[in-house]
Amino acid sequence: MPPAEPDACIPLTRRRLLGAGIGLGTLGVLPGHAAAALRNAEAVDWIPPEDFLADLPRQMRALGVPGIGMAVVERGEPVWSRGFGVVHAGRGTPIADTTLFEVASLSKPVFAYLALQLVDRGELSLDRPLVEYLRPGYLGNGPWVDAITARDVLRHSTGLPDWRKDPAHEPLVPAVAPGVRIDYSGEAFVWLQLAVEAITGESLDASMQRLLFGPAGMRDSSYAWSPELAARSVYGHGPPGAKGMPPQMLREQWQAAQVVAERHGQSLKDWRYADAEAALPEVQALAPAGLVAWPGDILANAAASLRCTVLDYARFMALMVHARGADWELLPATRTAMLTPQIEVPGRWSEKTLGWNLEPTARGPMFFHSGSNGGIFKTFALGDAARQRALVVATNAAQGNLLYRRVVRAATGIDLLAFDV
């Protein structure tokens, strides 16, 4: 892919923000502690303060985080992005505007947007049983299975596990009836993904490119894999003191699948579940024992396999906080539903929407999601729909969650309960 165009690379400068008409007052000339106090009191903008950014490399070294990318949305538009550190601690390639992060579970809200686009188009119903669209062969039996809907998937009320321990031999079944409690489930998102495949007749990535990534200008986003994507993607790192590089699970699974796809003149971006199922024995013969257990290990994954630049994710967050009215965007009522509590569970400190978590704060409700793949890719996205602003942070290390919390606090002045509960 060619280098990003100049306008796509948003530099570390407040002049661009001022030029966009966003008033910053005297924040830029205040001493660091005074600027932080003003930020916390008035939430002038969500660009991290200059003194915090100057100190960020020290914090990265202390926490063992080789690389980080951040992007900010203000007034419904991406206005700033910045990367620090390196793609791989042993190679020294710097984080750039075109660096792709494995955003882990931040994949889920993006897929939720696609699912709701299909709802708006009349192709998918939130409340029709998923088995009426597709019953995967690995699905178990029982009355609860037949009652699970797309709404249950998006609000995590299916009763299904996050991931099965032995997907090659263990049927997928819910532990409770749908709609009665929250059970965070990646498996549920994959089932909905396969239902979407059945509806569209195309792969997940093909649908994402056609319906969302293309129209939204997210040219550096994919749920799939290719050598070009691999070359721009970060590597995950263990905690400080860990020896050697930890297993790069998705990268290693995809590399084995890539060999098989090329043998057959295919692109992994076009694989549907049936393609992964057919290729599984051949991939398993190439891969280290235990790396690839079932077709889901070598298939684009709606719950976890999105990789993109932080600026591309900011473009998605801009859609969440500010509707422009384009015919491909969610209808106003659907976008509102995506940011509205969808299930009442007594005793919870946060709410589940259609794809997001929602936490009340002193400044009003904030929607958010975190991500963790293999314990070595840690990501976070936060949005304030009322003020049309958002922040996304992606890291490539086990303790990246400790660092992104510092970024969020410094940038927004908000200390979410989600960070400690």
LINDA-V30583 format. One record per residue. N is the residue number from 1. RES is the residue in three letters. PHI is phi in whole degrees, -180 to 180 (999 if undefined). Layout:
# LINDA-V30583
n;res;phi
N;RES;PHI
N;RES;PHI
This chain:
# LINDA-V30583
n;res;phi
1;MET;999
2;PRO;-67
3;PRO;-59
4;ALA;-63
5;GLU;-69
6;PRO;-53
7;ASP;-69
8;ALA;-82
9;CYS;-99
10;ILE;-86
11;PRO;-80
12;LEU;-78
13;THR;-158
14;ARG;-90
15;ARG;-63
16;ARG;-63
17;LEU;-66
18;LEU;-62
19;GLY;-65
20;ALA;-83
21;GLY;90
22;ILE;-97
23;GLY;-75
24;LEU;-113
25;GLY;59
26;THR;-105
27;LEU;-56
28;GLY;-67
29;VAL;-110
30;LEU;-78
31;PRO;-58
32;GLY;-55
33;HIS;-68
34;ALA;-71
35;ALA;-63
36;ALA;-64
37;ALA;-64
38;LEU;-64
39;ARG;-60
40;ASN;-66
41;ALA;-78
42;GLU;-121
43;ALA;50
44;VAL;-58
45;ASP;-161
46;TRP;-106
47;ILE;-75
48;PRO;-56
49;PRO;-60
50;GLU;-60
51;ASP;-67
52;PHE;-65
53;LEU;-64
54;ALA;-64
55;ASP;-91
56;LEU;-60
57;PRO;-57
58;ARG;-64
59;GLN;-65
60;MET;-62
61;ARG;-63
62;ALA;-64
63;LEU;-94
64;GLY;71
65;VAL;-111
66;PRO;-69
67;GLY;-144
68;ILE;-148
69;GLY;-128
70;MET;-138
71;ALA;-149
72;VAL;-129
73;VAL;-113
74;GLU;-132
75;ARG;51
76;GLY;77
77;GLU;-134
78;PRO;-63
79;VAL;-123
80;TRP;-160
81;SER;-150
82;ARG;-160
83;GLY;-122
84;PHE;-131
85;GLY;86
86;VAL;-130
87;VAL;-71
88;HIS;-140
89;ALA;-61
90;GLY;-94
91;ARG;-121
92;GLY;82
93;THR;-68
94;PRO;-72
95;ILE;-63
96;ALA;-124
97;ASP;-63
98;THR;-97
99;THR;-66
100;LEU;-98
101;PHE;-104
102;GLU;-81
103;VAL;-89
104;ALA;58
105;SER;-72
106;LEU;-65
107;SER;-62
108;LYS;-64
109;PRO;-62
110;VAL;-67
111;PHE;-64
112;ALA;-58
113;TYR;-61
114;LEU;-61
115;ALA;-59
116;LEU;-74
117;GLN;-60
118;LEU;-67
119;VAL;-62
120;ASP;-62
121;ARG;-83
122;GLY;78
123;GLU;-96
124;LEU;-138
125;SER;-107
126;LEU;-66
127;ASP;-118
128;ARG;-90
129;PRO;-55
130;LEU;-63
131;VAL;-62
132;GLU;-76
133;TYR;-94
134;LEU;-165
135;ARG;-114
136;PRO;-59
137;GLY;-64
138;TYR;-88
139;LEU;-78
140;GLY;-79
141;ASN;-107
142;GLY;129
143;PRO;-65
144;TRP;-67
145;VAL;-59
146;ASP;-72
147;ALA;-99
148;ILE;-70
149;THR;-121
150;ALA;-62
151;ARG;-60
152;ASP;-60
153;VAL;-61
154;LEU;-71
155;ARG;-105
156;HIS;59
157;SER;-122
158;THR;-78
159;GLY;82
160;LEU;-82
161;PRO;-72
162;ASP;-63
163;TRP;-143
164;ARG;-68
165;LYS;-74
166;ASP;-136
167;PRO;-64
168;ALA;-72
169;HIS;-130
170;GLU;-100
171;PRO;-68
172;LEU;-89
173;VAL;-139
174;PRO;-78
175;ALA;-86
176;VAL;-142
177;ALA;-66
178;PRO;-67
179;GLY;87
180;VAL;-109
181;ARG;-156
182;ILE;-95
183;ASP;-130
184;TYR;-59
185;SER;-141
186;GLY;-72
187;GLU;-57
188;ALA;-63
189;PHE;-65
190;VAL;-66
191;TRP;-61
192;LEU;-62
193;GLN;-58
194;LEU;-68
195;ALA;-65
196;VAL;-64
197;GLU;-55
198;ALA;-64
199;ILE;-73
200;THR;-88
201;GLY;74
202;GLU;-139
203;SER;-71
204;LEU;-57
205;ASP;-65
206;ALA;-63
207;SER;-66
208;MET;-62
209;GLN;-65
210;ARG;-72
211;LEU;-96
212;LEU;-127
213;PHE;-60
214;GLY;-63
215;PRO;-60
216;ALA;-85
217;GLY;74
218;MET;-88
219;ARG;-76
220;ASP;-112
221;SER;-132
222;SER;-160
223;TYR;-89
224;ALA;-107
225;TRP;-150
226;SER;-160
227;PRO;-57
228;GLU;-66
229;LEU;-65
230;ALA;-60
231;ALA;-65
232;ARG;-103
233;SER;-93
234;VAL;-71
235;TYR;-103
236;GLY;-88
237;HIS;-127
238;GLY;-78
239;PRO;-71
240;PRO;-56
241;GLY;91
242;ALA;-69
243;LYS;-93
244;GLY;75
245;MET;-86
246;PRO;-73
247;PRO;-57
248;GLN;-101
249;MET;-52
250;LEU;-62
251;ARG;-58
252;GLU;-70
253;GLN;-64
254;TRP;-64
255;GLN;-62
256;ALA;-66
257;ALA;-67
258;GLN;-61
259;VAL;-60
260;VAL;-68
261;ALA;-60
262;GLU;-67
263;ARG;-58
264;HIS;-102
265;GLY;66
266;GLN;-112
267;SER;-112
268;LEU;-62
269;LYS;-65
270;ASP;-98
271;TRP;-67
272;ARG;-104
273;TYR;-58
274;ALA;-62
275;ASP;-67
276;ALA;-64
277;GLU;-65
278;ALA;-68
279;ALA;-84
280;LEU;-53
281;PRO;-59
282;GLU;-68
283;VAL;-68
284;GLN;-61
285;ALA;-68
286;LEU;-91
287;ALA;-84
288;PRO;-57
289;ALA;-56
290;GLY;88
291;LEU;-73
292;VAL;-121
293;ALA;-103
294;TRP;-152
295;PRO;-56
296;GLY;-61
297;ASP;-74
298;ILE;-126
299;LEU;-119
300;ALA;-50
301;ASN;-121
302;ALA;-61
303;ALA;-88
304;ALA;-154
305;SER;-103
306;LEU;-64
307;ARG;-127
308;CYS;-164
309;THR;-78
310;VAL;-66
311;LEU;-67
312;ASP;-63
313;TYR;-66
314;ALA;-64
315;ARG;-62
316;PHE;-66
317;MET;-62
318;ALA;-61
319;LEU;-64
320;MET;-73
321;VAL;-100
322;HIS;-154
323;ALA;-82
324;ARG;-98
325;GLY;88
326;ALA;-67
327;ASP;-68
328;TRP;-90
329;GLU;-75
330;LEU;-61
331;LEU;-62
332;PRO;-52
333;ALA;-67
334;THR;-71
335;ARG;-63
336;THR;-61
337;ALA;-64
338;MET;-67
339;LEU;-115
340;THR;-117
341;PRO;-52
342;GLN;-116
343;ILE;-154
344;GLU;-104
345;VAL;-123
346;PRO;-57
347;GLY;89
348;ARG;-83
349;TRP;-93
350;SER;-136
351;GLU;-115
352;LYS;-105
353;THR;-103
354;LEU;-87
355;GLY;117
356;TRP;-128
357;ASN;-97
358;LEU;-132
359;GLU;-122
360;PRO;-73
361;THR;-134
362;ALA;-62
363;ARG;-100
364;GLY;106
365;PRO;-69
366;MET;-121
367;PHE;-98
368;PHE;-158
369;HIS;-157
370;SER;-112
371;GLY;-144
372;SER;-152
373;ASN;-110
374;GLY;60
375;GLY;71
376;ILE;-128
377;PHE;-125
378;LYS;-121
379;THR;-137
380;PHE;-157
381;ALA;-135
382;LEU;-135
383;GLY;-138
384;ASP;-123
385;ALA;-65
386;ALA;-63
387;ARG;-103
388;GLN;56
389;ARG;-135
390;ALA;-159
391;LEU;-142
392;VAL;-129
393;VAL;-133
394;ALA;-130
395;THR;-132
396;ASN;-126
397;ALA;-156
398;ALA;-59
399;GLN;-99
400;GLY;-63
401;ASN;-65
402;LEU;-66
403;LEU;-75
404;TYR;-66
405;ARG;-64
406;ARG;-65
407;VAL;-63
408;VAL;-61
409;ARG;-63
410;ALA;-68
411;ALA;-78
412;THR;-110
413;GLY;75
414;ILE;-103
415;ASP;-114
416;LEU;-71
417;LEU;-60
418;ALA;-56
419;PHE;-77
420;ASP;-129
421;VAL;-88
